[in-house]
Amino acid sequence: MFTADDFSALLITLKLATISTLILLLLGTPLAWWLAHSRWRFKFLIEAVIALPLVLPPTVIGFYLLITLGPNGPIGGMMSYLGLQPLAFTFSGLVIGSVFYSMPFVIQPLQNAFSTIGQRPLEVAATLGASPMDRFFSIALPLARPGFLTATVLGFAHTLGEFGVVLMIGGNIPSNTQVLSIAIYDHVEAMEYTQAHWISGALLIFSFLLLISVYALNRRFSVQYK
């Protein structure tokens, strides 16, 4: 069964996944909209940066974030100079690492959803007198609803399974930065396989149900829009 530390890790994991996903949706929506409609010739550079977490080992990302946010890094050093605590080995540091590591899982589905809409519905709304803001909220967002669903679930689920990034940037501090993936590692290292089975099985079932809901709802939306 779950121990007290496991429940604490569960709460931290859910909190981390929720905050990271909300931040990515808030920041990623306008960025995805711009990527879907911009004709800037160097747009591919921004897309490459967003896709970096798909090809880089998580420990590489975590290492450079640790250097940047640590007391001797540019951001951590500035915070220390201002009398603030550096973000390395804090929950806020975990959020920053999770946001960066889960970027492609949120922004790319949103970009694809906005690209799929095309210009025709927006042009029709413009001829009827709708402002750019009205066209975005009244036309684009409802039509991109399947993309938002996919982005939300993938971003949330991906954060649940993070290990390398959160271990590098947050360490393994119980009740502070210890998440479920690290708790599993600790149980396996201590040869406590029963506890590791409980946590792993719960994550497996939860992630599977999330993916089932995405595919089922996206299929429902595709039928409605045909």
C-alpha positions, -999 to 999 in steps of 0.1 A, spaced: 0 0 0 10 37 -2 32 51 26 29 86 40 58 97 18 41 81 -13 9 101 -6 30 132 -3 47 124 -36 13 119 -52 1 153 -41 32 170 -53 30 152 -86 -6 162 -92 1 198 -81 31 199 -104 12 184 -134 -18 208 -129 3 240 -126 26 231 -154 -3 222 -178 -21 255 -170 10 275 -176 17 257 -209 -19 263 -220 -18 300 -212 16 306 -228 13 280 -255 -20 290 -270 -9 324 -284 24 309 -294 7 280 -312 -17 304 -329 13 325 -341 32 295 -354 1 282 -372 -4 315 -390 29 333 -392 48 335 -425 81 345 -409 108 326 -429 127 317 -397 97 303 -379 113 269 -380 139 280 -355 112 285 -329 96 252 -338 130 235 -334 134 250 -299 100 238 -289 107 203 -302 141 200 -284 127 180 -254 116 153 -279 152 145 -288 173 156 -259 178 133 -230 159 146 -199 191 146 -179 207 171 -204 177 195 -200 178 190 -163 215 196 -161 214 229 -179 184 241 -160 202 232 -128 232 253 -139 210 282 -149 188 282 -118 215 272 -93 232 298 -70 261 302 -95 240 304 -126 227 335 -143 192 333 -129 200 317 -96 229 341 -91 207 371 -97 182 358 -72 209 353 -46 222 388 -52 186 401 -46 184 381 -14 160 355 -28 163 317 -28 177 302 -60 151 280 -78 172 249 -79 159 221 -56 126 239 -50 90 232 -62 92 264 -84 122 250 -101 103 217 -108 76 238 -124 101 255 -147 117 222 -157 83 206 -163 71 235 -184 101 233 -206 102 195 -209 65 193 -217 64 221 -243 61 200 -274 33 179 -260 11 209 -255 22 234 -282 24 210 -311 -12 197 -308 -25 232 -304 -5 244 -335 -19 214 -355 -54 222 -344 -51 258 -354 -36 249 -387 -64 224 -395 -90 251 -391 -77 270 -421 -84 305 -431 -119 301 -446 -140 302 -414 -120 332 -401 -124 350 -434 -162 344 -434 -164 357 -398 -144 388 -409 -168 396 -437 -196 396 -411 -178 422 -391 -161 401 -364 -129 416 -350 -97 395 -348 -104 389 -311 -139 378 -318 -127 355 -346 -102 339 -322 -126 333 -293 -158 326 -313 -144 306 -342 -109 294 -336 -111 282 -300 -144 261 -304 -130 245 -336 -97 237 -320 -114 221 -290 -100 186 -298 -65 200 -300 -69 216 -266 -82 183 -251 -52 164 -266 -27 191 -254 -41 192 -219 -41 154 -214 -7 149 -230 9 177 -210 -6 165 -178 2 128 -184 37 136 -195 44 156 -164 33 126 -143 60 104 -158 89 128 -157 120 115 -140 153 128 -153 144 165 -154 128 166 -120 155 146 -104 182 169 -117 165 202 -110 146 193 -79 166 165 -63 148 140 -41 135 159 -11 105 142 6 74 164 10 91 191 -12 104 179 -45 99 141 -45 74 131 -72 60 97 -78 85 87 -105 113 93 -80 94 75 -53 92 44 -75 130 46 -80 135 48 -43 114 18 -36 131 -3 -62 165 8 -49 155 -3 -15 141 -36 -29 106 -27 -18 89 -41 -49 54 -42 -35 53 -5 -29 68 1 -64 41 -22 -79 14 -2 -63 26 32 -75 36 19 -110 3 1 -114 -17 32 -104 2 54 -128 -2 28 -156 -39 26 -152 -44 63 -148 -23 72 -179 -41 45 -199 -75 59 -189 -64 94 -199 -53 83 -233 -86 63 -238 -105 95 -230 -85 115 -255 -91 91 -283 -127 86 -275 -135 123 -272 -115 132 -303 -134 105 -323 -167 120 -310 -156 155 -321 -145 143 -355 -179 126 -361 -197 158 -350 -177 180 -374 -182 158 -405 
